[in-house]
């Protein structure tokens, strides 16, 4: 047989092996799930292989960025929509048994699509059905499943009390699982800090399928999951939050300046005072390109945690240049203010809970910076000029002031390190609608050019970035395509890791190495494992017994979305910072208990109960044997 013929056979067989391998993995994974009693009883409503008629609609339901919804975008072999924790345990164990990566989605706002896209054969664990919320107003706490949206949490907290609040995102369709895993901020960040600062307890499914709480995780892992990034340490099933107290009345107001009004002088004054104002006052800036006529609108969005009279007195004393008058100020409850900031077409708290498919998903790209000293007027003028560039459809630049409570919390209290010394954070965003490579390239180039231009005026060594504004431009784990770990993965991850986590990165790596040494929970920007250590332990963690797979309902959620508020497609609303798209269906699990941690016996009952059949070898093995025979003997 000629060498050319052998090579041709090798190519054809390799192609068939790859194709068959995906099919084999999919079938084996589904079969593995069907061997789990709790999944098998309702498998048609939980497991959706790629050939299922509902597969595409379920996948696309929560996609917020068309950049990751194209014919060439890698698709999962299976989507699993768990309804209780045993389904999550089964998915974790079956994915490992069949060498499939697990990507976990709660709201779909991941800026780089990592919660539903992977270069490796993968499964999406979509937590849309796991969104139960239990508010304990008397004790000022709430247990929240990670599939719930921020809006659902706001609504439930608001309905329970006019004097309780939760400091999370501006955008109401962001998933709780993602936003808390990266930090999570909103209009209360100067008053109360981040969402992750208020986590009191958790329920986590680890890489061995065990359900664990704060006590059994140990303080190291509990520290890491509150801001250390999603899909890194495990799947956070549910979070227990300490709620914050607020007055019965808060005050909102908004003032817009355009290019014709010379906004640079207002921006200069804002930079001098925004971080030093009382904690109760937040003045956030949203800049965007307006139309009819074309100009740049600079919107000062304000929230004062208190009465209108006090807000007016404070703003007239500290920022009289804005020209704020009583007529533009509105009093309301804190929960009602979240409706206004989200730009929802509704006035009731129920409008915060709506989860509907996104009808007009656009393409977008985002980046972030931190500012430690005022940006010169000349540089600000240059930025405004770049926003006016012809052909750029919807550019946004958002300034969020720090100081206040953010400066009072230590930079190593949780993995999120951006505290004292930061004047404000910048988010750069650009949207476009046309499905054209030329248009996409132009918009991607624009935002990268803006980022390069701003390099001299922002933080350095490292140039800091916000984890929840995921940006693969600043680095990625290139060997994530093979699932590798070790020294090379560490060196790759350190490039982006110090930008998100600064000095906390090294501690995160040590915890990851001890807790998930095989790096099962991984993506292009997940904390790497050095591949050493004893699985399930850290230096200060208590060992937990593996839990038997429960057959009934329990708790659900995830920490693998890294989803946070984005800019806004409704540029005309001065108080809205809005949202890339709408959320998902809300189908709560009646009778589900949140807060009880499942404990099991010693040994490996989880593996035995959930994944009783493990298919180690499938048809692809025989292809390899045939190929080897041809090469060696023909």
Secondary structure, 3 states (H helix, E strand, C coil): CCHHHHHHHHHHHHHHHHHHHHHHHHHHHHHHHHCCHHHHCCHHHCEEECCCCCHHHHHHHCCCCHHHCCCCCCCCCEEECCCCHHHHHHHHHHHHHCCCEEEEECCCCCCCCCCCCCCCCEEEEECCCCCCEEEECCCCEEEEECCCEHHHHHHHHHHHCCCEECCCCCCCCCEHHHHHHHCCCCCCHHHHCCCHHHEEEEEEECCCCCEEEHHHHCHHHHHHHCCCCCCCCCEEEEEEEECEECCCCEEEEEEEEEHHHCHHHHHHHHHHHCCCCCCCEEEEEEEEEECCCCEEEEEEEEEECCCHHHHHHHHHHHCHHHCCCHHHEEEECHHHHHHHHHCCCCCCHHHHHCCCCCCCCCEEEEEEEEECCCCCHHHHHHHHHHHCCCCCCEEEEEEEECCCHHHHCCCCCCCCCCCCCCCEEEEEEEEECCCCHHHHHHHHHHHHHHHHHHHHHCCCCCCCCCCCCCCHHHCCCHHHHCCCCCHHHHHHHHHHHHHHHHHHHHHHHHHHHHHCCCCCCCCCCCCCCCCCCCCCCCCCCCCCCCCCCCCCCCCCCCCCCCCCCCCCCCCCCCCCCCCCCCCCCCCCCCCCCCCCCCCCCCCCHHHHHHCCCCCCCCHHHHHHHHHHHHHHHC
